[in-house]
Amino acid sequence: MTLSTEPQIITTNEDLQTLCQHLATQSRLAVDLEGDSLHHFKEKLCLLQVSDANQDYIVDVLSITDFSPMKALFEDASILKVMHGADYDVVSLKRDYNCSINSLFDTGIGAQFLNYEKFGLADLIQKHFGVRLEKRYQKHDWSRRPLYWEHIDYARMDTHYLLAIHEIMELQLKKLGLLEACLEESTCLTQRDWNGRLFDGLDYTRVKKAYALSEASLKVLRLLFETRDAWAEQRDVPVFHYAPDAVLTALAKDLPTTKAEVLNAVHDKHRGVVSKKWKELVDLVQKGLEDERPVSKVTKGSTKRSRSKWLNEVVNHLRTWRTEQQELGTHDFLLPTNNEIRDLAYDLPKNMEELAASGILRQWQMDLWGADVLLVIEALLAGKDAKRKKK
């Protein structure tokens, strides 16, 4: 496939059905999606790019009313979907179409396993093909119509080279014995769910540190959220055009009654925004306090486990082991994270069965590091037993 071949544009249900019948015969597909999260109150998917070995396709999903043929393709595990940085696409498909992706190879994950210097798609294309991608439409509003050829040419590049990159990476990963690890990590990515706004009237309860607010402050936070949403929806712009969640939480916590108190409640970088509406904000704080509607109970998302000197000792030894691996040239991506090390210290698995049951490490991590981690823990436990016997 060369860029001299024009992409096919799909704008009707009938054409999508025909396309999917063809794509269902393929063993691999390159896929990417474009949304409008930077431009509208409620974000949505706007464009779908697909490439097979011979052709690029652009699907205008805003003109499609029956997405089911494409949904069936995404959920067909016999067809490998090659994507790059698929996190947003995965959760957006679930949000907009209740659609999951089965059988994924993420080239961004592949680049990390291969310890590439740069992981971006443009970097991979330049590395392997010497082609420099332009970034002119990186923040384009993909909901705008009509689509011009410069938009289409830009969008097609996100999938045009992906299958070739996959072939290269597959060979490199096989040589290193990391292909199955990359596929496992890609599969874990497909299991993520949308954790953004649900617009169900309870979003104010899900913001960071909402659990720490009093009932009165929660009422204020709710009214601030509702008002900000109304302002943003009226103009059809993202809510960050007015203020991020942290600003609303700070105002709800401090309950300001003057301009000075409003400005003191928020971070310096947000004072310009709130100063323009300080009178309205003070009024909203007062109305929130007088709001007689009951508020939903907010609980902390996760409880911290108790810390101890022994726990810190295990964490420090595991981190020392990780540093030794890094000094030997192992890339950070392949090693347990700080969170995984803390969880290992809490659970203290004694053997592979307990390590697997903990669910802390992926299978590929257990294959690479399971024995090492257990040796570190075993040595620490042996030392602790020796100290106890001396006493």
N, C-alpha and C positions, 0 to 999 in steps of 0.2 A: 504494500500500500504506500502510495506517495501522496504528498500534499497537492499534487496536480489533480487528484481526484476530488471532486466537490462532495461535501457531505450531503447526505439525504436529510431533508427536513420533514418531520412528522408532526402534523397538526390536527389529525382527525382520529376518531376511534377506529375507523376501518383501516387506516394506514398503520396504526399501532398494532392492530390484530395481525395484519399481514407481516409486519416487521418481526413480531414476537414468534410467529410461526417459523420464520427463517432463523432467528437467533436461538431457538430451541434446539436446532441441529448442531450448534457449536459446542465445543468442549470448554472454551474459555471466552470470557467477555471482559473488556475494559469498561469501567463505569465511573462516572462522576456526576455530581449534582450541583446546581447553583440555587441559592436562596436569596432572600431580600432582608435579612435580619438587621442590617444597618440603616434601613430606610423606612420601615413601617411599624405600626403599633403591634400587630401580630405577624410574626414572621411566617413564611411559607416557602415551600420548594417551588421553583419557577421553571427550571430547565433541567433536562436529563441528557447527558452525553453518553453514548455507547459506541464502542468500536469492536468489530471482529477482525479477523486477520486481513480482510480486504477492503473494508469500508467503515467510514465514520458516520454516525447518525446523531441528529439533534432532535430531541423530542420536546416540543413545547407543551409541558404538562399543564399550563394554565388553559390551554384550549382542549385538553383531554378530559372527558367526563367519566370514562371507564378505564381505570388503571389496572384492572384485574389481570390482563394478559402479562403486563410487566411484573406485577406482584408474583405471579406464578413462576416467572423466570428467576426472580431474585430468590425465591424460596426453594428452587430446584437445586438440591445438593449435588447433582451430577454435573452441573455447570459451574466451573470455577469463575468467581468474580474477582477481577484484579482491580484494586482501587489504591489510591494514595491518600493517607491521612483520613481514613474513612469514619472517624469518630462522629463528626457532625452529620454525615450522610446517614449513618446507621440509625441514630436516634431520631433524625428528622423523618425518615421513612416510616418509622414506627409511629411517630406523632401524627403525620398527615395521612398515612394510608394503612396503618396497622400492618405494616409490611416488614418482615424480617429478611436478613441476608444470610443464606446458608452457603457455606463453602467460599471462604474469602482468603485472598492473599493480599496483604497490605504492603505495598512497596516502601512505605515510610518505615514500617517495622523491619522489613528486610534490610533497609539501609543501616538501621541501628545494629542489627545482628552482624552485619558485615563490617561494622566499624567505619563506615564512610565518614569523611570529614564533614560533609554537609548532607542534610536529610530532605531538603525541600524538593518538590517535583521539578522545578526549573533547574535546580542544581544537578539532579540525576540526568535530566535530558541533555544538559550541557556536558556533563561528564562522559556520557556514553555515546552521544551523537554530535557533539560540538555545535548544537543549536541553542541560541540564546532566546528565551521567551520574553516577550514584552509584558509589562505589568500595568499597562494603561487601564485595563478594566477590572483590576483586582477588587475594587470596591464599587463596582457598577451595580445599579439597581436593576436586577434581572427580571423584575416584574414589569418593567417598561416595555411597551409595544408601540410600533413594530420593532422587531429585531432586524438590525442591518447586518450586512455581510461582514463588517469588521468585528461585530459582536460574535457572530457565528464562527469566524475563523479563529478568534481568541478562545472561544469555549471548546472547540474541537481539539485544541492542543492538549487539553487536560487528559484526554484518553488516547490520542493518536499514537503515542510512543509506549503506552503502558504495557502492552502485550510483549513487545520486544524487551523492555526492561525486565519484565517477569522472567523471560527466558534466560537472560543473562544472570539474574539473581538466583534463579533456581539452580543453575550449574555451580555458581560460587558457593551457595549454601550447602549443596550436596557435598562438595569437596571438604567443607569444614564440619560436616555432620550436623548442621543446624537447620536443615530444611523443615523437619518435623517440628522443631521448636518454633520456627517462624509461623508455621501454619497453626500451631496451638495458640500462640499469642494473638494471631489474627482472629481465630475463633472466639477467644475471650472478648475481643473488641465487639463482636457481633451481639454479645449478650448485654451490652449496655442499654439502658433505658433513658428516655428523655427526663431530664431533671430541671428543666427550665420552668417558665411560668405556665400555670394550668388555667388561669383566669376562672377559677372556681369560687372566688370570694375568700379563699383561705391562704392566698399567696403571702399575705403579710405575716402569717404564723411560721413561714418556712425560711425567713431571712435569718442571716447570721446573728446570733445573740438575742433573738426575739424571746427566747426562753427566760432571759434574765430580766425582762421588763415586768413591772407591776401590772395589775389589771387595768389601772387607770391609763398607764402608758400604752398598753396594748390597744386600748380604745382609740387613743390618739393616733397610733401607728396605722390602725385600720382606716381611719378617715383620711389620713395623709396619702395612703396607698390609693384609696378610691378616687380621691381628687386628682392625684397625679395621673392615674389611668384615664380619667375623664378628659383631662387636658390633652394627653397624648393621643387618645382615640379621636378626639375632635379634629386634630391636625393630621392624624394618621402618621405619627412619627414614633420612633422608639422612646420608651420612657426615660432613657438616659439623656434625652434632650432637655429634660427638666432637672432631674436629680437622681443619682444612684440610690439604691436601697440604704446604704450606710448613712446617708444624710437624713433620711426619714427616721431611721432608728435613733440617731443622735438627737434629733428634735423631740422624738417621743420620750426619750430618756430624760432630757433636761427640762422639758416643758417650758420653753422660754415665753416671756410676756413682753419683752422689749426687743428693739432691733439689735442692741448690743448683745443681749442674751442669745438671740438667733445666730449671730455671727460667731459668738464664742462657742456655740454648741458643735459647730462643724469644722472640718479640716480647712486649712488656709485655701487650698485649691478649689474649694466649693463655695467660698464666701461670695464670689462674684455672682453666682447663680441665685443664692438665697437672698442676697441683699435687694434684688429687684422685686422680690415677692414677700418681703419680710412681714408686711402688714397682713397679707392674706394667710401667711403661715401662722402668725400669732393668733389670728382669728380661728384658724382650723384647730389649733391646739386647744383653745377654749371650748370650741364646739365638740371636739373629741372627748374632752373630760365630762361634758354634759350628756354625751350619747348614752341612752338607756339600753341600747341593744346589748345582749350578753356577748362576751367574747369567747372564742374557742380556747380550750386549754392548750398551752404550748409546753411540750416536753423537750428536753435536750436530746439531740439526735443520738448520741452515744455517750456512755458513761466511762470516765477514766478508771482504769484499774489502779489499785493501790500500788504505790512505788515503795521500793525497799532497797537497802544497800546491796542485797544479794542480786536483785533484778539489775541494778546498774552494773554490777560486776559482770554478769552474763552479757549484757548489751555491749560493754566495753571490749570484752574478749572477742565477741563476734565481729565487732567493728575493726578490731586489730587484724583479725583474719582477713576481712574484706580489703583492708589497706594493703596487706601483703599480696593479695591477688592483683590489685591495681598496679602495684609496683612491678609485678611480673608481666604487665602489659595487657591484662584483661580489661575490656571495656566496661564502664559502669553499667551499661544497659544489661549486661549478662549477670550482674551480681545482685544479691538481695538488697532491697531498699532499706532505709532507716525504719520505716513502718513495719516491714517484714521482719527485720531483726528484732524490733521490740516485741512483736507478736511471738516470735520464736522463744524469746527470753521468758515471756509470760507462760507459754505452753510447755516449754522444756521437754520436747519429744525425746524419748530414749532409744527409739529404733525407727526403721523405715515405715513400719505399719502406723506408728503413732504420728510420724511426720506427714504421711499421706492423709491420715484421718484429720489432721489439723486444718488442711486446706490452705495453708499459708503460702506454700510454694507451688508453682506450676509443675507439671510433670517434667518438663525439660529442665527446670531449675533443680529438681530433685535428682535427675540423671547427672547433671553437671556437678552439683554442690552438696547433695544430700549427705553423702558419706563424710565430707569435710565438716559440715555443720554439726553432725552427730558426734564426731570426734572432739570438736571444741567443747560441746556440752558434756560429753562423757568425762573429759579431763577435768572440767570444773567440778562436776559432781563427785568425782573420785577425790579431788583435793578437799572438798567440803567434808566428805566422810572421814578422811584422814584427820582433819582438824577436830572433828567431833570425838573420834576415838582417843585422841591425845588428852582431851579434857576428862 
